[in-house]
Amino acid sequence: MDKLISELKDQTVSLKEQYIVKTIEWTEKDYKRNVEKASWNEEQWAKHLGVRTRNVDGYILFHDGFYNTKESKTWYNERNTAISIKNLGLEKYTEKNVRAAKLHYANSIFKLAERIIKKGLDKDNLTLKTTHIGVNIDTNITDGANTVKAFTILAYGDVQRPHYRYLVK
């Protein structure tokens, strides 16, 4: 299995690189978003959460009873996350996310190798051929008698952290 994992890593170097780049890009955007959120006042949080406010001596505060709602838990968690990310700093936040992305990549390669072996291929006689389709890869794995197709789906967005999955058919 070590040989298979090694060959899979060799065949997917560009996937790993693209995944790390997308993770860094997302981290920078997420950091800026959280730094901004960390400085929000109650009026901005209320607008974000869609809750009522009240005016007390010129100050905009959450409505009476707010702290007994599910929105208050959301507010507490999101605010603390934003403050923690801001206090961590961009460099350390990026390092943390890149480390997590590398771990996800290594775990995915291991899981892929296990799934390939479960398909009944002769692990001592495997040949891999990888092609790229944009940011995703498509790998054909054969032992001469049987063929398995493994491909990735890399997904990311403004709020959604980059992630991918291997599909094996």
N, C-alpha and C positions, 0 to 999 in steps of 0.2 A: 504494500500500500504506500510505502514511503516513496517508491519510484513514481507511482501514479501522482501523488501529491506534488512531488518535485516537477514533474512534467506539466501538470496543470498550472502550477505557478509560473513556469517558463512561458507557457502559451497565453497567459492572461496578464502579463506585465502591463500592457497598455491599459487594460481595464482598471487595474489597481491605480495607475497614474491618473487616469481620468477621474476616477472616483475620489482620489485625494484632492485633486484640483477643484472639483465640484464641492467637496466638503469645505475647503478653505473659503471658496466664494460664498457659500451659504453662511459660514461662521461669521464672516465680516458683516454681512447684512443683518444677521440675527443679533450680533453684538450691538450694532448701531440702534436697532429696534429696541433692544432691552435697555440701553443707556437712556434713550428717550423716555421709555416707560418708567424707569427708576425715578425720574424727576417729576412725574405727573402729580397733580394735586387731586383732591377728592372729586372735584367737578369733572376733570378729565377721565378719571376712573369710572365715575358714574355714567358718563356718556359711553365709554367703552363697554361697560357691563349692561347698559340699557336699564339702569335703575333710576328711581326718582331721587331728587335732591331737595334740600330745604335751605332757606337763607336764614342764618342766625347772625345778627349784628354785622351784616355785610359779608359774611363768610358763607361759601357754598359748602354744605356738608351732606353726607348721606342721610337718607330719610330715617325717621324713627323706626326702629325694628330691623334695620338693615343687618345688624350683626347677628341676627337669628335666621338668616337666609342662606341658601346655597350660593348665592352670588358673593356673599362675604367670604366664604371659603375660597372661591375662585379668585377674588381680589387678593386675599392674603397670600395664596400660593403664587399667583402671577407676580405680585409686587416683590415678594421675597426672592423669587427666581431672578427677576430683573436686577434687583440690588446685588445679589450674589454674583451674577455675570459681570455687572459693571465693576464690582470690587475685585474680581479676578483679573480683569484687564484683557485686552484683545490678544496679546501674545500667549498668555497662559490658557485662555479660552480656546484659541486655535490649536495649541499643542494638545489639549485635552480631547478635542474633537478629532484631530488627525490620529491620535493614539487609538481612539475608539473605532475609527474607520479602518485602520490597519488590522485591528483585532477582528472586526467584522469580516474583513477580506479573508484572513487566515481561517477563521471558523467556517466561512462559506466554502472555501476550497476543500477543507476536511469533510464537510457534509456532502459536497459534490462527489468526492472520491467514494464515500460510503454508498451513495445512491448508485453510482456506476457499478460498483461491485455487486450490489443487490440485484442489478439487472442481469446477472449471470455471465458477464463477460470474463474471458480468461485474462486475469490481471497481468500475467507474465508476457502476453503477446499483444499489448494494446498499441494502437497508432492513433494519434490525435492530429486533427487538422482544424485550425481556428481561422475564422474570417471575421471581419468587423462590419457592423452595420450601424453607422453613426457612433454613439457612445456605447452601444451594446455589442456583445460578441456572440458568435455562433460557433460551437465546437462539435465536430463529428468525431465520435470515438468508436473504433472498431477493433475487433480481435481477429478479423478475417472471416468469421462466420456470422457474427451479429454486429449490428451497428446501433449506437445510441446517439441521440442528438441532445446536446445541452446548450441552452442559450440563456442570456441574462436579460433582465428588464431593469434598467436603471431609472429611478424616478426621483424627482426633486422639484421643489418649487420655492416660492418666496418664504413661506412659513414652514414647509415640510423639509426636514433634513434629508440630504441625499441618502438613498439606500437602494439596494438591488437584491434580486433573488435569482437563483438558478432554477430554470425549469428543465426537467429531464424527460425526454420522450423516447 
